[in-house]
Amino acid sequence: MSNNTILVVDDEIGIRELLSEILRDEGYRVALAENAGEARNWRKRTRPDLVLLDIWMPDTDGITLLKEWASTGLLTMPVVMMSGHGTIDTAVEATRMGASGYLEKPVPLQKLLSTVGRALRSGQIRSGMGLPLANLGGGPLIADLKKRLEQVLNLKTPVLLTSEPGTGVDLCARFLHRPATPWVEPDNLAVLASAPFDLLEQAKGGVLFLKEIGDLNKLAQKGLLLMLGKLEKYGVRLVCATSMPLAALTAQGAYDPKLYELLNGLCINVPALREHREDIPELTSQILSRFVESGEVSLKQFSTAALNALRNHDWPGNLAQLTGVIHSLALTCTGDELTADDVKQILASSSPLQSVAGIPLDLPLREARDMFEKTYFEQLIDQESGNMTRVAERAGLERTHLYRKLKLLGIKLRNH
């Protein structure tokens, strides 16, 4: 669908018709809804590129509908609120809930067109960003994560996000980004060694997101340390993520202690998917809806038994793996309903039945060895309650060699 479908939600027929006429003259496709119920049904079927949403409506007010969309992961398009008797407080609340803008009625023509144009442009950026934070789940663990992120939203302090790979740390980082400010996410962190201040210049007044800072060599660590001292000058909010045991790396001398101390000052852990598996059924329907909306797959649904099979899986690759499995299921399943057998089959093929000690035989030797070593060390650490001297003795390794090994395997050392 081209980027020009606007849903106008307003209980006054005169306003709906006027906005529809103006927007159609400008070449937009317009859909109309006279209340929240109609808008809700329209959104369930497809994703508009923009919603103009009246705040005061008889059945459900616009703010309530906005909150509903935000909490169920359906707020993936820009929404501009409209009100004839709005207050600044209402506008601020709407923006906090995720609205892209606010228009006071009667809306001046130029103001309408410029706001619509800007919101559609922000929507294109937004749709390239992946899922909003609501799509990490809605259970107590994710609610607690969101609360922690909200608490630090207005601080300038650097934030360190720790997690296993695939949990969606980038969504948490995006949550800390203010609209209409720079977002810089370098693909290659070698730039920290060569030109750290270039990144600050690019991110001036916005967010700099560094994806995996556990891998940095000594020179890049030095660059990051220099950068930390200049964040305030450039007005940059630094958000870092890692799936590596920084404390252990620091203890073995592979990580700069001063750098670790500064980064660890404000640390937030993003839970693994298996820790909040009660969210899996809801996440599954959200992910499937997204594939249906994008036109990649036809409308399907999961049986209750299929949802249970997904819920009971351990998801070592977390949200990223769940998304991949749902995509494969939706593409390969011939019926309208996805069954528990479909799920079991695809999970078995993504971790084949032919295996030795649970390690698939269709993996290259190096990956299979890494997989074995990861399981081996995790179990040893668990059995020895985190006593690394005993783990090193049992594994027949020197401690420094052991820590290096754990770093390479991405094993995080928890405080026992």
GULOZA-425265 format. One line per 10 residues: number of its first residue (from 0); their letters; for each residue x, y, z of N, C-alpha, C, CB. Coordinates in steps of 0.1 Angstrom, whole numbers. Glycine has a CB too. Layout:
// GULOZA-425265
NUM> A> X:Y:Z:X:Y:Z:X:Y:Z:X:Y:Z ~ ...
***
This chain:
// GULOZA-425265
0> MSNNTILVVD> 8:-12:0:0:0:0:9:12:0:-10:0:12 ~ 6:22:-9:14:34:-9:12:42:3:11:42:-22 ~ 21:51:6:21:58:19:12:70:18:36:63:22 ~ -1:67:17:-11:79:16:-25:76:20:-11:83:2 ~ -27:65:29:-40:63:33:-42:69:47:-43:48:34 ~ -52:78:48:-54:85:61:-68:81:66:-53:101:59 ~ -68:77:79:-81:74:85:-85:86:94:-80:61:94 ~ -97:92:91:-102:103:99:-113:98:108:-108:114:89 ~ -111:100:121:-120:95:132:-126:108:139:-113:86:142 ~ -139:110:136:-145:122:142:-160:119:143:-142:135:135
10> DEIGIRELLS> -167:123:154:-181:120:155:-190:131:147:-186:119:169 ~ -184:142:143:-191:152:136:-190:150:121:-186:167:140 ~ -202:148:115:-202:145:100:-196:156:92:-216:142:96 ~ -199:169:96:-193:181:89:-178:181:89:-199:193:95 ~ -172:178:100:-157:178:101:-152:166:92:-152:176:116 ~ -158:154:93:-153:143:85:-153:146:70:-162:131:88 ~ -165:152:66:-166:155:52:-156:166:47:-180:160:48 ~ -155:176:56:-145:187:52:-131:182:51:-146:199:63 ~ -126:175:61:-113:169:61:-111:160:49:-109:162:74 ~ -121:152:47:-120:142:36:-118:149:22:-133:133:35
20> EILRDEGYRV> -126:160:20:-126:168:8:-112:174:6:-137:179:8 ~ -107:180:16:-94:187:16:-83:177:12:-91:195:29 ~ -83:166:20:-72:156:19:-73:149:5:-73:146:30 ~ -85:146:0:-86:139:-13:-81:149:-24:-101:135:-16 ~ -84:162:-22:-79:172:-32:-64:172:-33:-84:186:-29 ~ -58:168:-22:-43:168:-21:-37:154:-26:-38:171:-7 ~ -46:145:-30:-41:133:-35:-40:121:-25:-28:134:-41 ~ -46:123:-13:-45:113:-3:-58:104:-4:-45:118:11 ~ -56:91:-1:-68:82:1:-73:84:15:-64:67:-2 ~ -86:85:16:-92:88:29:-102:78:33:-98:102:30
30> ALAENAGEAR> -101:73:46:-112:64:51:-118:71:63:-106:50:56 ~ -131:69:65:-138:77:76:-143:67:87:-149:85:70 ~ -143:72:99:-149:65:110:-156:75:119:-139:56:118 ~ -168:72:123:-175:82:131:-174:80:146:-190:82:128 ~ -168:69:150:-165:66:164:-154:57:167:-178:61:171 ~ -150:55:179:-139:46:182:-141:32:178:-135:47:197 ~ -153:27:179:-156:13:175:-153:11:161:-171:10:178 ~ -158:20:152:-155:19:138:-140:19:135:-162:30:130 ~ -133:29:142:-119:30:140:-111:18:144:-113:43:148 ~ -116:12:155:-110:0:161:-111:-12:150:-117:-5:174
40> NWRKRTRPDL> -123:-13:145:-125:-24:135:-116:-22:122:-139:-25:131 ~ -115:-9:118:-108:-5:106:-93:-9:109:-109:10:103 ~ -88:-5:121:-74:-8:124:-70:-23:125:-70:-1:137 ~ -80:-31:129:-78:-45:130:-76:-51:117:-90:-52:138 ~ -83:-46:107:-82:-52:93:-70:-47:86:-95:-48:85 ~ -66:-35:88:-54:-30:80:-47:-19:88:-58:-25:66 ~ -35:-15:83:-28:-4:89:-29:9:81:-13:-8:92 ~ -36:19:85:-35:32:78:-21:38:79:-46:42:82 ~ -18:47:70:-5:54:71:-5:65:81:-1:59:57 ~ -17:70:84:-19:81:94:-33:81:99:-15:95:87
50> VLLDIWMPDT> -35:84:112:-48:86:117:-50:100:123:-51:75:129 ~ -61:107:119:-65:119:125:-76:116:135:-70:130:114 ~ -73:117:147:-82:112:158:-88:123:167:-75:102:166 ~ -101:124:167:-108:134:176:-107:129:190:-123:136:171 ~ -104:139:199:-103:135:213:-117:133:220:-95:146:221 ~ -126:142:217:-139:141:224:-149:134:215:-145:155:227 ~ -152:121:218:-162:113:211:-171:106:221:-155:103:201 ~ -184:104:217:-194:99:227:-191:85:232:-207:99:221 ~ -187:75:224:-185:62:229:-172:60:237:-186:52:217 ~ -161:62:230:-148:61:237:-140:73:232:-141:47:233
60> DGITLLKEWA> -134:80:242:-126:92:237:-113:88:230:-123:101:249 ~ -108:97:223:-96:95:215:-84:91:223:-93:107:207 ~ -82:97:235:-70:93:243:-71:79:247:-70:103:256 ~ -83:74:251:-85:60:255:-82:51:243:-99:58:260 ~ -86:54:231:-83:46:220:-68:46:217:-91:51:207 ~ -62:57:218:-47:58:216:-40:49:225:-43:73:217 ~ -44:50:238:-38:41:249:-40:26:245:-44:44:263 ~ -52:23:241:-55:9:237:-46:4:226:-70:8:233 ~ -44:12:216:-36:9:205:-21:7:209:-37:19:193 ~ -17:17:218:-3:17:223:0:4:231:0:29:231
70> STGLLTMPVV> -10:0:239:-8:-12:248:-9:-25:241:-17:-11:260 ~ -16:-25:229:-17:-38:222:-8:-39:210:-31:-40:218 ~ 1:-29:209:11:-30:198:6:-26:185:16:-44:197 ~ -6:-20:184:-12:-16:172:-9:-1:168:-27:-17:172 ~ -1:6:177:2:20:174:15:20:165:4:28:187 ~ 14:14:153:26:13:144:25:24:133:27:-1:138 ~ 15:33:134:13:44:125:12:57:132:0:42:115 ~ 16:68:126:15:81:133:0:84:136:22:92:126 ~ -3:90:147:-17:95:151:-16:109:154:-23:86:162 ~ -24:118:148:-25:132:151:-38:134:158:-23:141:138
80> MMSGHGTIDT> -38:139:170:-50:142:178:-57:155:174:-47:142:193 ~ -70:156:174:-77:168:171:-87:171:182:-85:167:157 ~ -89:184:185:-98:188:196:-103:202:194:-92:186:209 ~ -116:204:196:-121:218:195:-120:225:208:-136:217:191 ~ -119:218:219:-117:225:232:-106:218:239:-130:225:240 ~ -95:217:233:-83:209:239:-76:218:249:-74:205:228 ~ -69:212:258:-60:220:267:-46:215:264:-64:218:282 ~ -37:223:269:-22:219:267:-20:206:274:-13:230:273 ~ -27:204:286:-25:191:293:-28:179:285:-33:191:306 ~ -40:180:278:-44:169:269:-34:166:258:-58:172:263
90> AVEATRMGAS> -29:177:252:-19:176:241:-7:169:247:-16:189:235 ~ -3:173:258:10:167:264:8:152:267:14:174:277 ~ -4:149:273:-7:135:276:-8:126:263:-21:133:283 ~ -14:132:253:-15:125:240:-1:122:234:-23:133:230 ~ 8:132:235:21:130:230:29:120:238:29:144:230 ~ 27:120:251:34:110:259:29:96:256:31:114:274 ~ 16:95:252:11:82:249:15:77:235:-5:82:249 ~ 22:86:227:27:82:214:21:89:202:24:67:213 ~ 12:99:205:7:107:194:18:115:187:-5:117:198 ~ 17:117:174:27:124:166:25:139:165:28:118:152
100> GYLEKPVPLQ> 13:143:169:10:157:168:-4:160:173:11:162:153 ~ -7:173:173:-20:178:179:-25:190:171:-18:182:194 ~ -38:189:167:-44:200:159:-56:205:167:-48:195:145 ~ -58:219:168:-69:225:174:-79:228:163:-65:237:182 ~ -92:225:166:-103:228:156:-108:242:159:-114:217:156 ~ -113:249:149:-112:246:135:-98:246:130:-121:256:126 ~ -94:237:122:-80:235:117:-77:244:105:-77:220:114 ~ -67:253:106:-64:261:95:-58:252:84:-54:272:98 ~ -61:254:71:-58:246:60:-43:243:60:-62:252:47 ~ -34:253:60:-20:251:59:-14:243:70:-12:265:58
110> KLLSTVGRAL> -20:246:83:-15:238:94:-19:223:93:-22:244:107 ~ -31:221:88:-35:207:86:-25:200:76:-49:206:80 ~ -23:206:65:-14:200:54:0:198:59:-15:208:41 ~ 5:208:66:19:207:70:20:196:81:25:220:76 ~ 10:195:90:11:185:101:9:171:95:-1:188:111 ~ 0:169:85:-2:156:79:11:152:72:-14:157:69 ~ 17:161:64:29:158:57:40:154:66:34:170:49 ~ 42:161:77:53:158:87:50:145:94:54:169:98 ~ 37:142:97:34:130:104:36:118:95:19:130:109 ~ 33:119:82:35:108:73:50:105:71:28:111:59
120> RSGQIRSGMG> 58:116:71:72:113:69:78:106:82:80:127:67 ~ 73:110:94:77:104:106:72:89:106:72:111:119 ~ 61:87:100:55:73:99:64:64:91:41:74:94 ~ 70:69:80:78:61:72:91:57:80:83:69:59 ~ 96:67:88:108:63:96:104:53:107:114:76:103 ~ 92:56:113:87:47:124:85:33:119:74:52:129 ~ 79:31:107:76:17:102:89:10:99:67:18:89 ~ 100:17:97:113:11:95:120:7:108:122:20:86 ~ 114:12:119:121:10:132:117:-3:138:117:21:141 ~ 108:-11:133:104:-24:139:93:-21:149:116:-30:146
130> LPLANLGGGP> 93:-29:160:82:-29:169:83:-18:179:80:-42:176 ~ 71:-12:184:72:-3:195:74:-11:208:59:6:196 ~ 77:-5:219:80:-11:231:69:-20:236:83:-1:242 ~ 56:-17:233:45:-25:237:46:-39:232:32:-19:233 ~ 53:-41:221:54:-54:215:65:-63:221:57:-53:200 ~ 71:-59:232:80:-68:239:71:-77:248:91:-60:248 ~ 59:-73:250:49:-80:258:42:-71:267:57:-90:267 ~ 32:-76:275:24:-68:284:23:-73:298:10:-67:278 ~ 31:-84:301:30:-90:314:38:-81:324:36:-104:314 ~ 38:-86:337:44:-78:348:59:-75:346:43:-86:361
140> LIADLKKRLE> 67:-85:340:81:-82:338:84:-71:328:88:-95:333 ~ 76:-71:317:78:-60:307:72:-47:312:71:-64:294 ~ 61:-48:320:56:-35:326:66:-29:335:42:-38:334 ~ 73:-38:343:84:-33:352:95:-27:344:89:-44:361 ~ 99:-33:333:110:-28:324:106:-14:319:112:-38:312 ~ 93:-13:314:88:0:309:89:11:320:74:-2:303 ~ 85:7:332:85:17:343:99:22:345:79:10:356 ~ 109:12:345:123:16:347:128:25:336:132:4:348 ~ 124:22:324:128:31:312:121:45:313:124:24:299 ~ 109:45:318:102:58:320:109:66:330:87:56:323
150> QVLNLKTPVL> 113:60:341:120:67:352:133:74:347:123:57:363 ~ 139:68:337:152:74:333:151:82:320:163:63:331 ~ 138:83:315:136:89:302:142:103:301:121:90:299 ~ 140:111:312:144:125:311:158:128:317:134:134:318 ~ 165:117:321:178:119:326:188:121:314:182:108:335 ~ 200:126:317:210:127:307:220:116:308:217:141:308 ~ 219:108:319:229:98:322:230:87:311:226:92:336 ~ 242:82:308:243:71:299:236:59:305:258:67:296 ~ 229:51:296:222:39:300:229:27:294:207:40:296 ~ 230:16:303:235:3:298:224:-7:298:248:-1:306
160> LTSEPGTGVD> 221:-12:286:210:-23:285:217:-36:284:201:-20:273 ~ 214:-45:294:221:-59:293:210:-69:289:228:-62:307 ~ 213:-79:281:204:-89:277:210:-100:270:193:-82:268 ~ 203:-110:267:207:-121:258:204:-116:244:199:-135:260 ~ 211:-121:233:208:-117:220:194:-120:216:218:-124:210 ~ 188:-110:208:174:-112:203:163:-108:211:173:-127:200 ~ 166:-101:223:155:-98:232:148:-85:228:160:-97:246 ~ 154:-77:219:147:-64:215:153:-52:223:133:-65:217 ~ 166:-52:226:172:-41:233:170:-28:225:187:-43:236 ~ 170:-30:211:169:-18:203:156:-11:205:171:-22:188
170> LCARFLHRPA> 146:-18:208:132:-12:211:133:-3:224:121:-23:212 ~ 141:-9:233:142:-1:246:150:12:243:149:-10:257 ~ 161:11:235:169:22:232:160:33:225:181:18:223 ~ 152:28:215:143:37:208:133:44:217:135:29:197 ~ 129:37:228:120:43:237:126:55:244:116:32:248 ~ 139:56:245:146:67:251:149:78:241:159:62:258 ~ 144:77:229:147:87:218:135:96:217:150:80:205 ~ 138:109:217:127:119:216:125:121:201:131:133:222 ~ 112:123:197:109:125:183:116:138:178:93:127:181 ~ 119:138:165:124:150:158:138:154:164:115:162:160
180> TPWVEPDNLA> 146:144:169:160:146:173:168:135:167:162:146:189 ~ 181:138:165:189:128:158:189:114:165:204:133:157 ~ 190:104:157:192:90:162:204:84:154:179:81:160 ~ 215:81:161:227:76:155:230:62:160:239:85:157 ~ 231:52:151:233:38:155:244:33:145:220:30:154 ~ 257:35:148:267:30:139:267:15:138:281:35:143 ~ 269:10:125:270:-4:123:284:-10:128:268:-7:108 ~ 294:-1:126:307:-6:130:313:2:141:316:-5:117 ~ 316:-4:152:320:4:164:335:7:163:317:-4:177 ~ 342:3:152:356:7:151:358:22:150:362:0:138
190> VLASAPFDLL> 347:29:147:347:44:146:350:50:160:334:49:140 ~ 348:42:170:351:47:184:366:49:186:345:38:195 ~ 373:41:179:388:42:180:393:53:171:395:29:176 ~ 387:55:159:393:64:149:387:78:151:390:59:135 ~ 374:79:153:368:93:153:356:94:162:363:97:138 ~ 358:92:175:347:92:185:338:105:184:351:90:199 ~ 345:116:182:338:129:183:329:131:170:347:141:185 ~ 332:124:159:323:125:148:310:120:151:329:117:136 ~ 309:109:159:296:103:163:288:114:171:298:90:171 ~ 295:120:180:289:130:189:283:142:181:298:136:200
200> EQAKGGVLFL> 291:146:170:286:156:162:274:152:154:297:160:151 ~ 273:140:149:261:135:142:249:134:152:264:121:136 ~ 252:130:164:241:127:173:237:139:182:244:116:183 ~ 243:151:179:241:163:187:226:165:190:246:175:180 ~ 223:166:203:209:169:208:200:156:207:203:179:199 ~ 206:145:204:197:133:202:203:121:210:196:129:188 ~ 201:109:204:206:96:210:216:90:202:194:87:212 ~ 227:85:209:237:77:202:236:63:208:252:82:204 ~ 233:53:199:230:39:204:242:30:199:217:34:199 ~ 249:24:209:260:15:205:255:1:209:273:19:213
210> KEIGDLNKLA> 255:-8:198:248:-20:200:255:-31:208:246:-26:187 ~ 267:-34:206:274:-44:215:288:-39:219:276:-58:206 ~ 288:-34:231:300:-28:236:309:-37:244:297:-16:245 ~ 305:-50:244:314:-60:251:326:-64:242:306:-72:255 ~ 325:-62:229:335:-66:219:346:-56:217:328:-69:206 ~ 345:-44:223:354:-33:220:369:-37:223:350:-21:227 ~ 378:-34:214:392:-35:217:397:-23:225:401:-36:204 ~ 409:-24:230:414:-14:240:413:0:234:429:-17:243 ~ 416:2:221:416:15:215:402:21:214:422:15:201 ~ 392:12:210:378:16:210:373:20:224:369:5:203
220> QKGLLLMLGK> 377:12:234:373:15:248:378:29:252:379:4:257 ~ 390:32:247:396:45:251:388:56:244:411:45:246 ~ 384:54:232:376:63:224:363:66:231:374:59:210 ~ 356:55:236:344:56:243:345:63:256:338:42:245 ~ 356:61:263:359:68:275:360:83:273:372:62:282 ~ 368:87:262:369:101:259:355:107:256:378:102:247 ~ 347:99:248:334:104:244:325:107:256:327:93:235 ~ 326:98:267:318:99:278:319:113:285:320:88:288 ~ 332:118:284:335:131:290:329:143:283:349:133:292 ~ 324:140:270:320:151:262:305:151:259:327:151:249
230> LEKYGVRLVC> 298:141:265:283:139:262:275:152:264:278:128:270 ~ 278:158:276:271:170:280:272:181:271:275:174:294 ~ 285:183:266:288:194:257:280:193:244:303:194:254 ~ 278:181:239:271:179:227:256:176:229:277:167:219 ~ 252:175:242:238:173:245:233:159:240:229:183:239 ~ 242:149:241:239:136:235:235:126:247:251:130:227 ~ 225:118:245:221:107:254:227:95:248:205:106:256 ~ 236:88:256:243:76:252:235:64:257:258:76:256 ~ 232:55:248:225:42:252:234:31:246:211:41:247 ~ 239:22:255:248:11:251:241:-2:254:262:12:258
240> ATSMPLAALT> 244:-12:247:238:-26:249:249:-36:249:227:-29:239 ~ 248:-47:257:257:-58:257:251:-71:261:269:-54:266 ~ 256:-82:255:251:-95:260:263:-102:266:245:-103:248 ~ 274:-94:269:286:-100:275:288:-97:289:298:-96:267 ~ 296:-105:297:297:-103:311:308:-92:314:301:-116:318 ~ 304:-80:313:314:-69:315:322:-70:328:307:-55:314 ~ 315:-74:339:321:-74:352:333:-84:351:311:-78:363 ~ 330:-96:345:340:-106:344:352:-102:335:334:-120:339 ~ 348:-95:324:359:-90:315:367:-80:321:352:-84:302 ~ 361:-72:330:369:-61:337:378:-68:347:359:-51:344
250> AQGAYDPKLY> 373:-78:354:381:-86:364:393:-92:358:372:-96:371 ~ 392:-97:346:403:-104:339:412:-94:332:398:-115:330 ~ 409:-81:332:417:-71:326:415:-69:311:432:-75:327 ~ 404:-74:306:401:-72:292:392:-60:289:393:-85:286 ~ 387:-54:301:378:-42:299:383:-31:309:364:-46:302 ~ 383:-19:304:388:-8:312:379:-6:324:388:5:303 ~ 385:-7:337:377:-5:349:369:8:350:385:-7:361 ~ 376:19:346:369:32:347:357:33:337:380:43:343 ~ 359:27:325:348:27:316:337:18:321:353:21:302 ~ 340:7:326:329:-2:332:321:5:343:335:-15:337
260> ELLNGLCINV> 329:12:352:322:19:363:313:29:358:333:25:372 ~ 317:37:348:308:48:342:296:42:335:317:57:333 ~ 298:31:328:287:26:320:277:18:329:292:16:309 ~ 282:12:340:274:4:348:266:12:358:283:-6:356 ~ 268:25:358:261:34:368:246:33:367:265:49:366 ~ 241:32:354:226:31:352:224:19:343:220:44:346 ~ 221:7:349:221:-5:341:207:-11:342:231:-15:346 ~ 201:-14:330:188:-20:330:188:-33:322:177:-10:323 ~ 183:-44:328:183:-57:322:170:-59:314:185:-68:332 ~ 171:-64:302:160:-67:294:157:-83:295:162:-63:278
270> PALREHREDI> 146:-87:300:144:-101:303:144:-110:290:132:-103:311 ~ 148:-122:292:147:-132:281:133:-136:279:156:-145:284 ~ 129:-140:267:115:-144:264:110:-155:273:114:-148:249 ~ 118:-165:276:114:-176:284:110:-172:299:124:-187:285 ~ 115:-160:303:112:-155:316:98:-148:317:123:-145:320 ~ 93:-145:305:79:-140:305:71:-146:295:79:-124:303 ~ 70:-160:295:64:-167:285:49:-165:284:67:-182:286 ~ 43:-159:295:29:-156:295:25:-146:284:24:-151:309 ~ 35:-139:279:33:-129:268:33:-135:254:44:-118:269 ~ 38:-148:253:40:-153:240:27:-154:231:46:-167:241
280> PELTSQILSR> 15:-158:237:3:-159:228:0:-145:222:-8:-164:236 ~ 1:-134:231:-3:-121:226:8:-116:216:-3:-111:238 ~ 21:-119:219:31:-115:209:30:-122:196:45:-118:216 ~ 26:-134:197:24:-142:184:13:-136:175:20:-157:188 ~ 2:-132:181:-9:-126:173:-4:-113:168:-22:-125:181 ~ 3:-105:175:8:-92:171:18:-94:159:15:-84:182 ~ 27:-103:160:37:-105:150:30:-110:137:48:-116:154 ~ 21:-120:139:13:-125:127:5:-114:120:4:-136:132 ~ -1:-105:128:-9:-94:123:0:-85:114:-15:-85:134 ~ 13:-83:119:22:-74:111:25:-80:97:35:-72:119
290> FVESGEVSLK> 27:-93:97:30:-100:84:18:-100:75:35:-115:87 ~ 6:-101:81:-7:-101:73:-8:-87:67:-19:-105:82 ~ -7:-76:76:-8:-62:72:1:-59:61:-6:-53:83 ~ 14:-64:61:24:-60:51:21:-67:38:38:-63:56 ~ 11:-77:38:8:-84:26:16:-96:23:8:-74:14 ~ 26:-99:32:35:-110:30:28:-124:31:46:-110:40 ~ 18:-124:40:11:-137:42:-4:-135:42:15:-144:55 ~ -12:-145:40:-27:-144:40:-31:-145:55:-34:-154:31 ~ -44:-141:57:-49:-141:71:-50:-156:76:-63:-135:71 ~ -43:-158:88:-43:-171:94:-45:-169:109:-30:-179:91
300> QFSTAALNAL> -48:-180:116:-48:-179:131:-42:-192:137:-62:-177:136 ~ -37:-190:149:-31:-201:157:-42:-208:165:-19:-197:165 ~ -42:-221:165:-51:-228:175:-45:-227:189:-52:-244:171 ~ -54:-229:199:-49:-228:213:-38:-237:216:-61:-231:223 ~ -39:-249:210:-28:-259:213:-15:-254:206:-32:-273:207 ~ -16:-248:195:-4:-242:188:3:-231:197:-7:-237:174 ~ -6:-223:202:-1:-212:211:6:-218:223:-12:-202:215 ~ 0:-229:229:6:-235:240:20:-241:237:-3:-246:246 ~ 21:-247:225:34:-253:221:44:-242:219:32:-260:207 ~ 41:-230:214:50:-219:213:54:-214:227:44:-207:205
310> RNHDWPGNLA> 44:-213:236:46:-208:249:56:-217:257:33:-207:257 ~ 55:-230:255:63:-240:262:77:-241:257:57:-253:262 ~ 80:-235:246:94:-236:240:103:-226:248:94:-233:225 ~ 116:-229:248:125:-221:256:131:-208:249:137:-229:260 ~ 130:-208:235:134:-196:228:148:-191:231:124:-185:229 ~ 159:-199:228:172:-194:231:175:-181:222:183:-205:227 ~ 169:-180:211:171:-168:203:161:-157:205:170:-171:188 ~ 152:-159:216:143:-149:221:133:-144:210:151:-137:226 ~ 130:-131:211:120:-125:203:123:-126:188:118:-110:206 ~ 136:-125:185:141:-126:171:137:-140:165:156:-123:169
320> QLTGVIHSLA> 140:-150:173:137:-164:169:122:-166:168:143:-174:179 ~ 114:-161:178:100:-163:177:94:-156:164:93:-156:189 ~ 99:-144:161:94:-137:149:98:-146:136:101:-123:147 ~ 110:-151:136:114:-160:124:105:-172:123:128:-164:126 ~ 102:-179:134:94:-191:134:80:-188:129:94:-197:148 ~ 74:-177:134:60:-173:130:60:-170:115:55:-161:138 ~ 70:-163:111:71:-160:96:71:-173:88:84:-151:93 ~ 80:-182:92:81:-195:84:68:-202:85:92:-203:90 ~ 62:-203:97:49:-210:98:38:-204:89:44:-209:113 ~ 37:-191:89:27:-184:81:29:-186:66:26:-169:85
330> LTCTGDELTA> 42:-187:62:45:-189:48:43:-203:43:59:-184:45 ~ 46:-213:52:46:-227:48:33:-234:50:57:-234:54 ~ 25:-229:60:13:-237:64:2:-234:53:8:-232:78 ~ -4:-245:49:-14:-244:38:-28:-240:43:-15:-257:30 ~ -32:-245:55:-45:-242:60:-47:-228:66:-49:-252:71 ~ -59:-225:70:-62:-211:77:-58:-211:91:-76:-208:75 ~ -58:-224:97:-54:-224:111:-41:-231:113:-65:-231:119 ~ -32:-225:121:-19:-231:124:-20:-240:136:-8:-220:126 ~ -16:-253:135:-19:-263:146:-6:-265:154:-24:-276:140 ~ -8:-272:165:3:-276:174:13:-284:166:-2:-284:186
340> DDVKQILASS> 8:-293:157:17:-301:149:26:-293:140:10:-312:141 ~ 20:-283:134:28:-273:125:39:-267:133:18:-262:119 ~ 36:-263:145:46:-256:154:57:-266:157:39:-251:167 ~ 53:-278:162:63:-288:166:72:-292:154:56:-301:171 ~ 66:-293:142:74:-296:130:85:-285:128:65:-298:118 ~ 80:-273:128:90:-262:125:100:-260:135:82:-249:122 ~ 96:-262:148:106:-261:159:116:-273:158:99:-261:173 ~ 111:-284:154:121:-296:152:130:-294:141:113:-309:150 ~ 125:-287:130:134:-285:118:144:-273:121:126:-282:106 ~ 140:-264:131:150:-254:134:159:-259:145:142:-241:139
350> SPLQSVAGIP> 156:-270:151:165:-277:160:163:-292:157:164:-274:176 ~ 170:-297:146:166:-310:140:167:-321:150:176:-313:129 ~ 159:-332:146:158:-343:155:171:-351:155:147:-353:150 ~ 178:-350:143:191:-357:143:201:-349:150:196:-359:128 ~ 205:-353:162:214:-345:170:222:-354:180:206:-334:178 ~ 233:-349:185:240:-356:195:240:-347:207:255:-358:190 ~ 235:-352:218:234:-345:231:227:-332:228:248:-342:237 ~ 216:-332:220:208:-320:218:214:-310:208:206:-313:230 ~ 226:-314:202:232:-305:192:230:-309:178:248:-304:195 ~ 223:-301:170:219:-305:156:232:-309:148:212:-294:149
360> LDLPLREARD> 230:-320:140:241:-324:131:242:-316:118:240:-339:129 ~ 233:-308:116:234:-300:103:241:-287:105:220:-298:97 ~ 247:-285:117:255:-273:119:270:-275:115:254:-269:134 ~ 276:-264:111:291:-265:109:297:-269:122:297:-252:103 ~ 309:-276:121:316:-281:133:318:-269:143:329:-287:129 ~ 322:-258:138:326:-247:148:313:-243:156:331:-235:140 ~ 302:-241:149:290:-237:156:285:-248:166:278:-234:146 ~ 286:-260:162:282:-272:170:291:-272:183:283:-285:163 ~ 304:-269:181:314:-269:192:310:-258:202:328:-268:187 ~ 308:-246:196:304:-235:204:292:-238:213:302:-222:196
370> MFEKTYFEQL> 282:-244:206:269:-247:213:272:-257:224:259:-253:202 ~ 280:-267:222:283:-277:232:291:-270:244:292:-288:226 ~ 301:-262:240:309:-255:251:300:-246:259:321:-247:244 ~ 291:-239:252:283:-229:260:274:-237:270:273:-222:250 ~ 268:-248:266:260:-256:275:269:-262:286:253:-268:267 ~ 281:-267:282:290:-273:292:294:-263:303:303:-278:284 ~ 298:-251:299:302:-241:309:291:-236:317:310:-229:302 ~ 279:-234:311:268:-229:318:264:-239:329:255:-227:309 ~ 265:-252:326:261:-262:336:272:-263:347:259:-276:330 ~ 284:-262:343:295:-262:353:294:-250:363:309:-261:346
380> IDQESGNMTR> 291:-238:357:290:-226:366:278:-228:375:288:-213:357 ~ 268:-233:370:256:-236:378:259:-245:390:244:-241:369 ~ 265:-256:386:268:-267:396:278:-261:407:275:-279:390 ~ 287:-252:403:297:-247:413:292:-234:419:310:-245:406 ~ 279:-231:417:273:-218:422:281:-206:419:271:-219:437 ~ 287:-206:407:294:-194:402:309:-193:407:287:-182:406 ~ 314:-203:414:327:-203:419:337:-205:408:330:-213:431 ~ 343:-195:403:351:-196:390:364:-204:392:354:-182:385 ~ 369:-204:404:382:-211:407:379:-226:405:387:-209:421 ~ 367:-231:410:364:-245:409:360:-248:395:352:-248:419
390> VAERAGLERT> 353:-239:388:349:-241:374:362:-243:365:341:-229:368 ~ 372:-234:368:385:-235:360:392:-248:363:394:-223:364 ~ 392:-253:376:398:-266:379:391:-277:372:398:-268:395 ~ 378:-277:373:370:-289:367:372:-289:351:356:-288:370 ~ 373:-277:346:374:-276:331:389:-278:327:369:-263:326 ~ 398:-278:336:412:-279:333:418:-267:326:415:-292:325 ~ 413:-255:329:418:-243:322:423:-233:333:406:-237:314 ~ 432:-224:328:437:-213:336:425:-203:337:450:-206:331 ~ 424:-196:348:413:-187:350:412:-176:338:413:-179:363 ~ 423:-171:334:423:-160:324:418:-166:311:437:-154:322
400> HLYRKLKLLG> 422:-179:308:418:-186:296:403:-188:297:426:-199:294 ~ 398:-192:309:384:-195:311:376:-182:308:382:-200:326 ~ 380:-171:314:372:-159:312:371:-155:297:378:-147:320 ~ 383:-157:291:383:-153:276:373:-162:269:398:-155:270 ~ 373:-175:272:364:-185:266:349:-181:268:367:-199:272 ~ 346:-177:281:332:-173:284:328:-161:277:331:-171:299 ~ 338:-152:275:335:-139:267:331:-143:253:347:-130:268 ~ 340:-151:247:338:-155:233:324:-162:231:349:-164:228 ~ 320:-170:241:308:-177:240:296:-169:244:308:-190:249 ~ 298:-156:249:287:-148:253:280:-152:265:277:-147:241
410> IKLRNH> 287:-159:274:281:-163:287:282:-152:297:288:-176:292 ~ 270:-148:302:270:-138:313:271:-144:326:257:-129:312 ~ 280:-138:335:282:-144:348:272:-136:357:296:-142:353 ~ 262:-144:363:253:-138:372:259:-138:386:239:-145:372 ~ 254:-128:394:259:-128:408:251:-139:416:257:-115:415 ~ 259:-149:421:252:-160:428:251:-156:443:259:-173:426
***
